[in-house]
């Protein structure tokens, strides 16, 4: 089916600079994890900090699709926490129609076959881009709602497992770094006073030299260049 048969393009906009003291969460292309399809780093900005591209209003469960370099797969479902927040105009925003699971729709749009169609629609060489109209005419597989729900559930379950593994690995890595840092700090503390801090004058240097043990060399002979 064409995307416009299962979703509507959303064009609602809001200019946050009209309320310079109010804060909002801003979703730009860099906020999307292209591997998992999650929104992970939205920026909290005040209205007077808003970039000119911060204009598109998103609703929970909308699907946002990066129109710049679309084959990268910067595509995500808007979570509840970002309802009524602002996304970049660099996104095409679509809303699933009745009997369409938005999570399944997002996965279908992230398919390699879908991204290949985006590549075909793209214009421009340095920064290839697509339009809302290109998103609308793209073909994606749409099974019945029970199958959509099953696929969405399985994908979310695997994503949770993936994030759990990543979080545990990050925790272990941070603890290892902390342990190594602590070990280095202890080594540095043990070595603090190896060089006497008052051995500066010739008199003090002579005293230290006289205290030194004899130097051993082959045949007990010390040679000096003259």
Secondary structure, 3 states (H helix, E strand, C coil): CEHHHHEEEECCECCHHHHCCCEEEEECHHHEECCCCEECCCEEEEHHHCCCCEEEECCCCCEEEECECHHHCCEEECCHHHCCCEEECCEEEEEECCCCCHHHHHHHHCCHHHHHHHHHHCECCCCCECCHHHHHHCECCCCCHHHHHHHHHHHHHHHHHHHHHHHHHHHHHHHHHHHHHHHHHHHHHHCCCCCCCCCCCHHHHHHHHHHCCCCCCHHHCCCCCC
